């Protein structure tokens, strides 16, 4: 699974997908998070690169479902901002 996680980090350009902190800025490997909290679901669409801080914040939420909703909302907002900056 270490090689698989490395592929996800590479896909995400070694950057936290929530705060944009790079692995170099973080000075340690970034986490690979299972969006649906199923550690056996290795579908790349279910995996996302997060820094330790953002990963911890998500796991500190009340429920897994709430965490998943918040993560998807953050990513949607980030993508909207990216699209608007391109236009």
Backbone as XML, in Angstrom:
<?xml version="1.0"?>
<chain id="A" units="angstrom">
  <residue number="1" name="UNK">
    <atom name="N" x="0.806" y="-1.211" z="0.000"/>
    <atom name="CA" x="0.000" y="0.000" z="0.000"/>
    <atom name="C" x="0.847" y="1.273" z="0.000"/>
  </residue>
  <residue number="2" name="UNK">
    <atom name="N" x="2.124" y="1.177" z="0.401"/>
    <atom name="CA" x="2.974" y="2.368" z="0.397"/>
    <atom name="C" x="3.137" y="2.910" z="-1.018"/>
  </residue>
  <residue number="3" name="UNK">
    <atom name="N" x="3.321" y="2.000" z="-1.980"/>
    <atom name="CA" x="3.445" y="2.440" z="-3.378"/>
    <atom name="C" x="2.142" y="3.052" z="-3.869"/>
  </residue>
  <residue number="4" name="UNK">
    <atom name="N" x="1.029" y="2.478" z="-3.444"/>
    <atom name="CA" x="-0.278" y="2.986" z="-3.860"/>
    <atom name="C" x="-0.492" y="4.394" z="-3.309"/>
  </residue>
  <residue number="5" name="UNK">
    <atom name="N" x="-0.153" y="4.608" z="-2.041"/>
    <atom name="CA" x="-0.290" y="5.930" z="-1.434"/>
    <atom name="C" x="0.595" y="6.943" z="-2.163"/>
  </residue>
  <residue number="6" name="UNK">
    <atom name="N" x="1.781" y="6.501" z="-2.550"/>
    <atom name="CA" x="2.693" y="7.393" z="-3.254"/>
    <atom name="C" x="2.093" y="7.816" z="-4.604"/>
  </residue>
  <residue number="7" name="UNK">
    <atom name="N" x="1.385" y="6.909" z="-5.255"/>
    <atom name="CA" x="0.720" y="7.251" z="-6.524"/>
    <atom name="C" x="-0.355" y="8.321" z="-6.303"/>
  </residue>
  <residue number="8" name="UNK">
    <atom name="N" x="-1.069" y="8.243" z="-5.191"/>
    <atom name="CA" x="-2.102" y="9.238" z="-4.885"/>
    <atom name="C" x="-1.450" y="10.585" z="-4.593"/>
  </residue>
  <residue number="9" name="UNK">
    <atom name="N" x="-0.365" y="10.572" z="-3.814"/>
    <atom name="CA" x="0.351" y="11.827" z="-3.542"/>
    <atom name="C" x="0.854" y="12.461" z="-4.842"/>
  </residue>
  <residue number="10" name="UNK">
    <atom name="N" x="1.400" y="11.637" z="-5.731"/>
    <atom name="CA" x="1.879" y="12.123" z="-7.025"/>
    <atom name="C" x="0.725" y="12.712" z="-7.836"/>
  </residue>
  <residue number="11" name="UNK">
    <atom name="N" x="-0.401" y="12.001" z="-7.882"/>
    <atom name="CA" x="-1.582" y="12.490" z="-8.605"/>
    <atom name="C" x="-2.008" y="13.865" z="-8.089"/>
  </residue>
  <residue number="12" name="UNK">
    <atom name="N" x="-1.925" y="14.044" z="-6.766"/>
    <atom name="CA" x="-2.340" y="15.292" z="-6.132"/>
    <atom name="C" x="-1.197" y="16.305" z="-6.031"/>
  </residue>
  <residue number="13" name="UNK">
    <atom name="N" x="-0.122" y="16.034" z="-6.747"/>
    <atom name="CA" x="1.041" y="16.920" z="-6.850"/>
    <atom name="C" x="1.685" y="17.212" z="-5.494"/>
  </residue>
  <residue number="14" name="UNK">
    <atom name="N" x="1.665" y="16.204" z="-4.604"/>
    <atom name="CA" x="2.281" y="16.329" z="-3.285"/>
    <atom name="C" x="1.805" y="17.590" z="-2.558"/>
  </residue>
  <residue number="15" name="UNK">
    <atom name="N" x="0.477" y="17.805" z="-2.636"/>
    <atom name="CA" x="-0.119" y="19.004" z="-2.064"/>
    <atom name="C" x="-1.407" y="18.621" z="-1.339"/>
  </residue>
  <residue number="16" name="UNK">
    <atom name="N" x="-1.616" y="19.200" z="-0.148"/>
    <atom name="CA" x="-2.873" y="18.996" z="0.575"/>
    <atom name="C" x="-4.002" y="19.549" z="-0.284"/>
  </residue>
  <residue number="17" name="UNK">
    <atom name="N" x="-5.014" y="18.759" z="-0.509"/>
    <atom name="CA" x="-6.109" y="19.155" z="-1.385"/>
    <atom name="C" x="-7.102" y="20.082" z="-0.701"/>
  </residue>
  <residue number="18" name="UNK">
    <atom name="N" x="-6.884" y="20.386" z="0.583"/>
    <atom name="CA" x="-7.735" y="21.330" z="1.290"/>
    <atom name="C" x="-7.028" y="22.683" z="1.433"/>
  </residue>
  <residue number="19" name="UNK">
    <atom name="N" x="-5.802" y="22.685" z="1.972"/>
    <atom name="CA" x="-5.124" y="23.958" z="2.262"/>
    <atom name="C" x="-3.978" y="24.287" z="1.306"/>
  </residue>
  <residue number="20" name="UNK">
    <atom name="N" x="-3.655" y="23.386" z="0.392"/>
    <atom name="CA" x="-2.583" y="23.567" z="-0.597"/>
    <atom name="C" x="-1.172" y="23.517" z="-0.020"/>
  </residue>
  <residue number="21" name="UNK">
    <atom name="N" x="-0.998" y="23.119" z="1.230"/>
    <atom name="CA" x="0.330" y="22.962" z="1.810"/>
    <atom name="C" x="1.038" y="21.817" z="1.095"/>
  </residue>
  <residue number="22" name="UNK">
    <atom name="N" x="2.275" y="22.062" z="0.655"/>
    <atom name="CA" x="3.004" y="21.011" z="-0.057"/>
    <atom name="C" x="3.723" y="20.109" z="0.944"/>
  </residue>
  <residue number="23" name="UNK">
    <atom name="N" x="4.110" y="18.943" z="0.451"/>
    <atom name="CA" x="4.849" y="18.011" z="1.290"/>
    <atom name="C" x="6.166" y="18.647" z="1.740"/>
  </residue>
  <residue number="24" name="UNK">
    <atom name="N" x="6.779" y="19.410" z="0.849"/>
    <atom name="CA" x="8.031" y="20.095" z="1.179"/>
    <atom name="C" x="7.809" y="21.122" z="2.298"/>
  </residue>
  <residue number="25" name="UNK">
    <atom name="N" x="6.732" y="21.884" z="2.226"/>
    <atom name="CA" x="6.417" y="22.877" z="3.262"/>
    <atom name="C" x="6.084" y="22.201" z="4.588"/>
  </residue>
  <residue number="26" name="UNK">
    <atom name="N" x="5.458" y="21.044" z="4.509"/>
    <atom name="CA" x="5.042" y="20.306" z="5.699"/>
    <atom name="C" x="6.218" y="19.578" z="6.353"/>
  </residue>
  <residue number="27" name="UNK">
    <atom name="N" x="7.288" y="19.364" z="5.574"/>
    <atom name="CA" x="8.506" y="18.682" z="6.047"/>
    <atom name="C" x="8.258" y="17.228" z="6.466"/>
  </residue>
  <residue number="28" name="UNK">
    <atom name="N" x="7.225" y="16.643" z="5.955"/>
    <atom name="CA" x="6.971" y="15.210" z="6.155"/>
    <atom name="C" x="5.947" y="14.748" z="5.135"/>
  </residue>
  <residue number="29" name="UNK">
    <atom name="N" x="5.838" y="13.439" z="4.976"/>
    <atom name="CA" x="4.896" y="12.904" z="4.002"/>
    <atom name="C" x="3.473" y="13.317" z="4.347"/>
  </residue>
  <residue number="30" name="UNK">
    <atom name="N" x="2.713" y="13.631" z="3.319"/>
    <atom name="CA" x="1.310" y="13.972" z="3.509"/>
    <atom name="C" x="0.495" y="12.698" z="3.687"/>
  </residue>
  <residue number="31" name="UNK">
    <atom name="N" x="-0.653" y="12.828" z="4.320"/>
    <atom name="CA" x="-1.551" y="11.698" z="4.573"/>
    <atom name="C" x="-2.382" y="11.399" z="3.333"/>
  </residue>
  <residue number="32" name="UNK">
    <atom name="N" x="-2.756" y="10.141" z="3.170"/>
    <atom name="CA" x="-3.724" y="9.757" z="2.146"/>
    <atom name="C" x="-4.983" y="9.336" z="2.895"/>
  </residue>
  <residue number="33" name="UNK">
    <atom name="N" x="-6.061" y="10.092" z="2.677"/>
    <atom name="CA" x="-7.309" y="9.922" z="3.429"/>
    <atom name="C" x="-8.350" y="9.198" z="2.581"/>
  </residue>
  <residue number="34" name="UNK">
    <atom name="N" x="-9.067" y="8.267" z="3.222"/>
    <atom name="CA" x="-10.184" y="7.574" z="2.582"/>
    <atom name="C" x="-11.440" y="8.422" z="2.808"/>
  </residue>
  <residue number="35" name="UNK">
    <atom name="N" x="-11.973" y="9.003" z="1.768"/>
    <atom name="CA" x="-13.113" y="9.910" z="1.891"/>
    <atom name="C" x="-14.295" y="9.231" z="2.571"/>
  </residue>
  <residue number="36" name="UNK">
    <atom name="N" x="-14.549" y="7.973" z="2.218"/>
    <atom name="CA" x="-15.698" y="7.281" z="2.806"/>
    <atom name="C" x="-15.334" y="6.503" z="4.082"/>
  </residue>
  <residue number="37" name="UNK">
    <atom name="N" x="-14.106" y="6.690" z="4.582"/>
    <atom name="CA" x="-13.608" y="6.065" z="5.807"/>
    <atom name="C" x="-13.493" y="4.551" z="5.717"/>
  </residue>
  <residue number="38" name="UNK">
    <atom name="N" x="-13.641" y="3.978" z="4.523"/>
    <atom name="CA" x="-13.474" y="2.538" z="4.359"/>
    <atom name="C" x="-12.040" y="2.290" z="3.898"/>
  </residue>
  <residue number="39" name="UNK">
    <atom name="N" x="-11.186" y="1.832" z="4.816"/>
    <atom name="CA" x="-9.770" y="1.681" z="4.493"/>
    <atom name="C" x="-9.504" y="0.588" z="3.466"/>
  </residue>
  <residue number="40" name="UNK">
    <atom name="N" x="-10.506" y="-0.207" z="3.158"/>
    <atom name="CA" x="-10.356" y="-1.247" z="2.139"/>
    <atom name="C" x="-10.769" y="-0.756" z="0.755"/>
  </residue>
  <residue number="41" name="UNK">
    <atom name="N" x="-11.400" y="0.405" z="0.680"/>
    <atom name="CA" x="-11.828" y="0.981" z="-0.592"/>
    <atom name="C" x="-10.665" y="1.787" z="-1.164"/>
  </residue>
  <residue number="42" name="UNK">
    <atom name="N" x="-9.902" y="1.167" z="-2.037"/>
    <atom name="CA" x="-8.709" y="1.795" z="-2.603"/>
    <atom name="C" x="-8.969" y="2.432" z="-3.967"/>
  </residue>
  <residue number="43" name="UNK">
    <atom name="N" x="-10.224" y="2.662" z="-4.274"/>
    <atom name="CA" x="-10.566" y="3.357" z="-5.514"/>
    <atom name="C" x="-9.927" y="4.748" z="-5.455"/>
  </residue>
  <residue number="44" name="UNK">
    <atom name="N" x="-9.134" y="5.131" z="-6.446"/>
    <atom name="CA" x="-8.489" y="6.448" z="-6.414"/>
    <atom name="C" x="-9.464" y="7.608" z="-6.213"/>
  </residue>
  <residue number="45" name="UNK">
    <atom name="N" x="-10.709" y="7.446" z="-6.635"/>
    <atom name="CA" x="-11.715" y="8.500" z="-6.437"/>
    <atom name="C" x="-12.084" y="8.656" z="-4.961"/>
  </residue>
  <residue number="46" name="UNK">
    <atom name="N" x="-11.779" y="7.635" z="-4.157"/>
    <atom name="CA" x="-12.084" y="7.665" z="-2.730"/>
    <atom name="C" x="-10.899" y="8.161" z="-1.904"/>
  </residue>
  <residue number="47" name="UNK">
    <atom name="N" x="-9.765" y="8.410" z="-2.547"/>
    <atom name="CA" x="-8.550" y="8.782" z="-1.822"/>
    <atom name="C" x="-8.147" y="10.211" z="-2.131"/>
  </residue>
  <residue number="48" name="UNK">
    <atom name="N" x="-7.638" y="10.888" z="-1.106"/>
    <atom name="CA" x="-7.255" y="12.287" z="-1.257"/>
    <atom name="C" x="-6.037" y="12.557" z="-0.375"/>
  </residue>
  <residue number="49" name="UNK">
    <atom name="N" x="-5.158" y="13.423" z="-0.850"/>
    <atom name="CA" x="-3.963" y="13.793" z="-0.107"/>
    <atom name="C" x="-4.280" y="14.973" z="0.804"/>
  </residue>
  <residue number="50" name="UNK">
    <atom name="N" x="-3.931" y="14.824" z="2.092"/>
    <atom name="CA" x="-4.169" y="15.872" z="3.086"/>
    <atom name="C" x="-2.933" y="16.041" z="3.958"/>
  </residue>
  <residue number="51" name="UNK">
    <atom name="N" x="-2.699" y="17.267" z="4.437"/>
    <atom name="CA" x="-1.638" y="17.472" z="5.418"/>
    <atom name="C" x="-2.132" y="16.929" z="6.763"/>
  </residue>
  <residue number="52" name="UNK">
    <atom name="N" x="-1.211" y="16.775" z="7.681"/>
    <atom name="CA" x="-1.556" y="16.225" z="8.990"/>
    <atom name="C" x="-2.600" y="17.088" z="9.696"/>
  </residue>
  <residue number="53" name="UNK">
    <atom name="N" x="-2.474" y="18.424" z="9.556"/>
    <atom name="CA" x="-3.406" y="19.327" z="10.226"/>
    <atom name="C" x="-4.834" y="19.156" z="9.683"/>
  </residue>
  <residue number="54" name="UNK">
    <atom name="N" x="-4.990" y="19.207" z="8.367"/>
    <atom name="CA" x="-6.329" y="19.065" z="7.762"/>
    <atom name="C" x="-6.889" y="17.672" z="8.010"/>
  </residue>
  <residue number="55" name="UNK">
    <atom name="N" x="-6.036" y="16.663" z="7.967"/>
    <atom name="CA" x="-6.473" y="15.295" z="8.216"/>
    <atom name="C" x="-7.002" y="15.171" z="9.648"/>
  </residue>
  <residue number="56" name="UNK">
    <atom name="N" x="-6.275" y="15.757" z="10.601"/>
    <atom name="CA" x="-6.710" y="15.724" z="11.999"/>
    <atom name="C" x="-8.010" y="16.469" z="12.224"/>
  </residue>
  <residue number="57" name="UNK">
    <atom name="N" x="-8.155" y="17.629" z="11.541"/>
    <atom name="CA" x="-9.400" y="18.398" z="11.677"/>
    <atom name="C" x="-10.585" y="17.584" z="11.199"/>
  </residue>
  <residue number="58" name="UNK">
    <atom name="N" x="-10.427" y="16.874" z="10.097"/>
    <atom name="CA" x="-11.536" y="16.075" z="9.569"/>
    <atom name="C" x="-11.894" y="14.944" z="10.516"/>
  </residue>
  <residue number="59" name="UNK">
    <atom name="N" x="-10.908" y="14.293" z="11.078"/>
    <atom name="CA" x="-11.188" y="13.177" z="11.979"/>
    <atom name="C" x="-11.718" y="13.650" z="13.325"/>
  </residue>
  <residue number="60" name="UNK">
    <atom name="N" x="-11.608" y="14.941" z="13.611"/>
    <atom name="CA" x="-12.129" y="15.476" z="14.858"/>
    <atom name="C" x="-13.613" y="15.808" z="14.799"/>
  </residue>
  <residue number="61" name="UNK">
    <atom name="N" x="-14.229" y="15.633" z="13.635"/>
    <atom name="CA" x="-15.660" y="15.932" z="13.490"/>
    <atom name="C" x="-16.484" y="14.900" z="14.248"/>
  </residue>
  <residue number="62" name="UNK">
    <atom name="N" x="-17.754" y="15.242" z="14.506"/>
    <atom name="CA" x="-18.621" y="14.366" z="15.294"/>
    <atom name="C" x="-18.851" y="13.000" z="14.674"/>
  </residue>
  <residue number="63" name="UNK">
    <atom name="N" x="-19.130" y="12.966" z="13.389"/>
    <atom name="CA" x="-19.428" y="11.692" z="12.752"/>
    <atom name="C" x="-18.683" y="11.593" z="11.432"/>
  </residue>
  <residue number="64" name="UNK">
    <atom name="N" x="-18.507" y="10.382" z="10.966"/>
    <atom name="CA" x="-17.849" y="10.176" z="9.673"/>
    <atom name="C" x="-18.649" y="10.795" z="8.541"/>
  </residue>
  <residue number="65" name="UNK">
    <atom name="N" x="-19.947" y="10.695" z="8.616"/>
    <atom name="CA" x="-20.793" y="11.253" z="7.560"/>
    <atom name="C" x="-20.650" y="12.768" z="7.505"/>
  </residue>
  <residue number="66" name="UNK">
    <atom name="N" x="-20.615" y="13.397" z="8.667"/>
    <atom name="CA" x="-20.440" y="14.854" z="8.723"/>
    <atom name="C" x="-19.071" y="15.246" z="8.161"/>
  </residue>
  <residue number="67" name="UNK">
    <atom name="N" x="-18.056" y="14.470" z="8.507"/>
    <atom name="CA" x="-16.703" y="14.719" z="8.013"/>
    <atom name="C" x="-16.668" y="14.615" z="6.492"/>
  </residue>
  <residue number="68" name="UNK">
    <atom name="N" x="-17.266" y="13.565" z="5.967"/>
    <atom name="CA" x="-17.290" y="13.354" z="4.518"/>
    <atom name="C" x="-17.995" y="14.518" z="3.819"/>
  </residue>
  <residue number="69" name="UNK">
    <atom name="N" x="-19.134" y="14.940" z="4.345"/>
    <atom name="CA" x="-19.878" y="16.055" z="3.747"/>
    <atom name="C" x="-19.053" y="17.331" z="3.758"/>
  </residue>
  <residue number="70" name="UNK">
    <atom name="N" x="-18.374" y="17.590" z="4.888"/>
    <atom name="CA" x="-17.576" y="18.814" z="4.991"/>
    <atom name="C" x="-16.402" y="18.792" z="4.012"/>
  </residue>
  <residue number="71" name="UNK">
    <atom name="N" x="-15.748" y="17.642" z="3.885"/>
    <atom name="CA" x="-14.626" y="17.529" z="2.951"/>
    <atom name="C" x="-15.087" y="17.756" z="1.521"/>
  </residue>
  <residue number="72" name="UNK">
    <atom name="N" x="-16.180" y="17.132" z="1.138"/>
    <atom name="CA" x="-16.688" y="17.298" z="-0.228"/>
    <atom name="C" x="-17.111" y="18.740" z="-0.487"/>
  </residue>
  <residue number="73" name="UNK">
    <atom name="N" x="-17.677" y="19.399" z="0.526"/>
    <atom name="CA" x="-18.066" y="20.805" z="0.390"/>
    <atom name="C" x="-16.827" y="21.684" z="0.205"/>
  </residue>
  <residue number="74" name="UNK">
    <atom name="N" x="-15.793" y="21.456" z="1.009"/>
    <atom name="CA" x="-14.547" y="22.220" z="0.882"/>
    <atom name="C" x="-13.934" y="22.064" z="-0.503"/>
  </residue>
  <residue number="75" name="UNK">
    <atom name="N" x="-13.916" y="20.838" z="-1.006"/>
    <atom name="CA" x="-13.332" y="20.577" z="-2.322"/>
    <atom name="C" x="-14.155" y="21.228" z="-3.427"/>
  </residue>
  <residue number="76" name="UNK">
    <atom name="N" x="-15.475" y="21.198" z="-3.281"/>
    <atom name="CA" x="-16.347" y="21.833" z="-4.266"/>
    <atom name="C" x="-16.105" y="23.342" z="-4.293"/>
  </residue>
  <residue number="77" name="UNK">
    <atom name="N" x="-16.001" y="23.963" z="-3.121"/>
    <atom name="CA" x="-15.749" y="25.408" z="-3.045"/>
    <atom name="C" x="-14.387" y="25.756" z="-3.633"/>
  </residue>
  <residue number="78" name="UNK">
    <atom name="N" x="-13.398" y="24.914" z="-3.347"/>
    <atom name="CA" x="-12.053" y="25.147" z="-3.877"/>
    <atom name="C" x="-12.067" y="25.081" z="-5.401"/>
  </residue>
  <residue number="79" name="UNK">
    <atom name="N" x="-12.777" y="24.102" z="-5.954"/>
    <atom name="CA" x="-12.854" y="23.965" z="-7.412"/>
    <atom name="C" x="-13.574" y="25.148" z="-8.038"/>
  </residue>
  <residue number="80" name="UNK">
    <atom name="N" x="-14.613" y="25.662" z="-7.366"/>
    <atom name="CA" x="-15.325" y="26.844" z="-7.887"/>
    <atom name="C" x="-14.385" y="28.046" z="-7.937"/>
  </residue>
  <residue number="81" name="UNK">
    <atom name="N" x="-13.582" y="28.220" z="-6.882"/>
    <atom name="CA" x="-12.635" y="29.338" z="-6.845"/>
    <atom name="C" x="-11.583" y="29.191" z="-7.940"/>
  </residue>
  <residue number="82" name="UNK">
    <atom name="N" x="-11.130" y="27.966" z="-8.164"/>
    <atom name="CA" x="-10.139" y="27.722" z="-9.205"/>
    <atom name="C" x="-10.720" y="28.048" z="-10.577"/>
  </residue>
  <residue number="83" name="UNK">
    <atom name="N" x="-11.932" y="27.635" z="-10.830"/>
    <atom name="CA" x="-12.593" y="27.910" z="-12.125"/>
    <atom name="C" x="-12.775" y="29.409" z="-12.317"/>
  </residue>
  <residue number="84" name="UNK">
    <atom name="N" x="-13.183" y="30.101" z="-11.251"/>
    <atom name="CA" x="-13.390" y="31.543" z="-11.361"/>
    <atom name="C" x="-12.070" y="32.279" z="-11.627"/>
  </residue>
  <residue number="85" name="UNK">
    <atom name="N" x="-10.974" y="31.793" z="-11.076"/>
    <atom name="CA" x="-9.689" y="32.455" z="-11.302"/>
    <atom name="C" x="-9.198" y="32.234" z="-12.728"/>
  </residue>
  <residue number="86" name="UNK">
    <atom name="N" x="-9.613" y="31.168" z="-13.358"/>
    <atom name="CA" x="-9.228" y="30.889" z="-14.739"/>
    <atom name="C" x="-10.014" y="31.771" z="-15.689"/>
  </residue>
  <residue number="87" name="UNK">
    <atom name="N" x="-11.306" y="32.011" z="-15.361"/>
    <atom name="CA" x="-12.173" y="32.835" z="-16.208"/>
    <atom name="C" x="-11.725" y="34.241" z="-16.067"/>
  </residue>
</chain>
